[in-house]
């Protein structure tokens, strides 16, 4: 059965709420799909029938003849830091709850299977490939981990208001993409641990996950994920 560019666009629309994932038309049949975060991550010539580019507006007229697909906001929301239920499932988190702040979905809170700080960081590093920076919860909070489950938040923003909001719900560790100095001070004042997973690192995880889900949804589709070194 031949997979079409329109079928790929329909799947992306349904999964990520993108109004028009098909950014540029190309050959209708797709067997090989190249995926990248940025056009700069792609080589000048591609052995592919179509492209998925997270920041697709930057493609311009390059790679003529190839169809271009793209999802921006829905990708960030579902596949990076924030309400990333896919990452929560991959890491075995339990009791996952969405965080609504000022009427917007900002992330999730959850209980990981790990109780210790070092074990939690090791699990995150194994899944995502590392972190940008981190510091543990205050010693007074760490001492409670033997009797109380560790509660964490995975958030798509970092500011003092959000820090206080999740802390009131029992969160001891705040996971996000990038540190913000004013919010870092608020986290230290509350004794909260923080792990900055890295904006690019979390996007790369999301791109790999997207490629795997596309292969599962469309058996026979070949995908190649490109990064800065490809």
N, C-alpha and C positions, 0 to 999 in steps of 0.2 A: 504494500500500500504506500502510495507516494504522499509524503508530508509536504504541505504547502506553506508558503509564507503567511498566508491569511490564517491558517490554523494555529501557527505559532503566535501570531498577534492576538488571536482570540483567547488563547490560553493565558498569555501575559495579562490581558485585560481582566480576565476573571480572577486570576490569582492576586494581582497587585493593584487593581482598581485604576489602572492607567487608561485614560480616556481614549487615546490613540497611540498604541505602542508601535504601529508601523510608521516609521519616520520617512522612509524612502522605499519606493517600490523597486522590485528587481525580479529575477527569474522566479516563477511561481513554485517550482519544486526545490525543496531544501533537503539535502543529505548531510551537508557539512556546515556547521555553525561556529563562527569565531566569536569569542566573548572577551570583552575588555572593559575596564573602568573608564579609560581615557583613550581617545584616538592616538595619542602619543605612545601608548603601550603597544600599538599594532605595527607590524612591519609594512614596508611600502607595497608589497604584493602579498596576496593571501590565497591559499588553496582552500577556498570556502565558497559557499553559495550565498551566504548572508552573514550579517554582523549583528551582534547585540552589543551596544555600547551604553554604559550607564549614563555618561554625560554626552548624549548623542548629538546635541546641538553643535558640538565642536567638530563633527565629522566633515561638514562642508561638502565639497565636490570630490573628495578623495575616494578611492576604491570604486570608480565608476562601474556600473553594471551590477553591483551587489545591492541587494535589499538591506535596509538598515532598520533594526528594531531597537527600542530604548524604553527604559522605565527609570524614572528618577525618584520622585517622592515616595512611591510605593516600595521601591527597592530599599531606600533608606529606612523606612518605617519598619519593614518586615524582616530585613536581612542584615542589619548592622546593629548598632546599639539602640536601645529603645525597646518597644514591645516585640522582641524577637523570640517568638514561641518556638521557632525551629531550633535556635541555639539552646533554649531551655530544655527541649526534648533531647537534643544531642548530649547534653551534660547531665541528664537525669534529674533535673530540678523538680521539686514537688511543690504542691500548694501554690501554684502560679496565679498571681492576681495582677490585673492591669491597674496602672496608676493614672488617674485622671486629675489634672491640675489646671485650674482656671479654664475648665471646659475642654481641655485638649488631652489627648492620649499621649503620655510622655514616656512610658516605659512599663516595666513589670517588677513586681517583687516576688521572691521565691525562696524556698529552702533547699540548698544544695545537699547532696549526700555527704559531702565533706564537712566535718566540724572544726577542723583546725585551719588556721590561716595559711600555713605552708602547703597543706594538702589542697586547699581551694585554689591557690595560685598555680600549683603544679597541674591541676586539671584544666584550668583556663589556658595555660601555656601549651599543653598537649593538643588542645583543640584549635587554638588560634595562632599558635606559633610564637607567643611572647607577649610583652606588654611595653608600654612607654615608661611608666613609672608607677609607684605604689607606696603606701605606708599602711601598717596594720592598725586595727582598732586600739584604743587606749587599753592599757593593761587591766584596768578595772572591768572592761567589757570582755576582754579575752578570758578572764578568769571565770566568767559565767558560762562559757561555751561547754563546759562539762555537764551542766545541768539544763541549759536552755538551747534549743535548736538555733543554729546560725541563720539569720535572715539577711538576704542581700537584695539590692535593687539594681536593675539594668536599665539605664536611662539615656535618652537621646539628647540631654542637655544637662548643664551643671550650673546651678546658681544657689544662693543662700536660701531662697524660698523653697526650692525643691528639696534641698538637703534637710531642712527642718520638717518638711511635710512627710518624707519617708521615715525620718528618725522617729517621729511621733507614732509611726506604725510598727516600731520595733526593729527597723533595719540597722544593721551594724557595719555593713560593707556596701559601698557605693561603687558600681561599675559604670563607666562611661567611656566616650572616645577620647576626649581631650580635657586636660585640667584647665580650670578657670581660677585665677588667683583669688578673687573675692570669695568664691565658693570653697576653695581649699581652706581658707581661714575659718569659714563657718563649720566645715567638717572637722577640723582640728578642735575647735571649741566644743563640739559635741562628742568628741572622742571617737568619731566614726572612721573606719578604715576606708581607703579609696584605692581603686585600681583603674588607671587610665589604659585601656586596652589598645588605643591607637586608632585614629580615624581610618587611615588607609588599611591597617591590618584587619579591622572589622569588615571593611568593604571587600577585601580580598576573600575573606571567609564567605561572605554573602555571594560573591560571584561563583566561587567553587560550588557552593550549595545549589545555586540556581542551575548551573550546568548539570549537576547530578539529578536534580528534579526534572529537568527537561529530558534527559536520557531515559528516566523512568517513565515519564508520561508518553514519550514517543520512541519506542524501541526501534533501533536502527539508526537513529540520529547520532551523528558523530560530532563531538564538541571539542574545541580547543580553547582553553583559557589562557589568555596572554597577560603578562605582567611587564614591569619595566625592564626586566632582563631578557625577555624573549626576543 
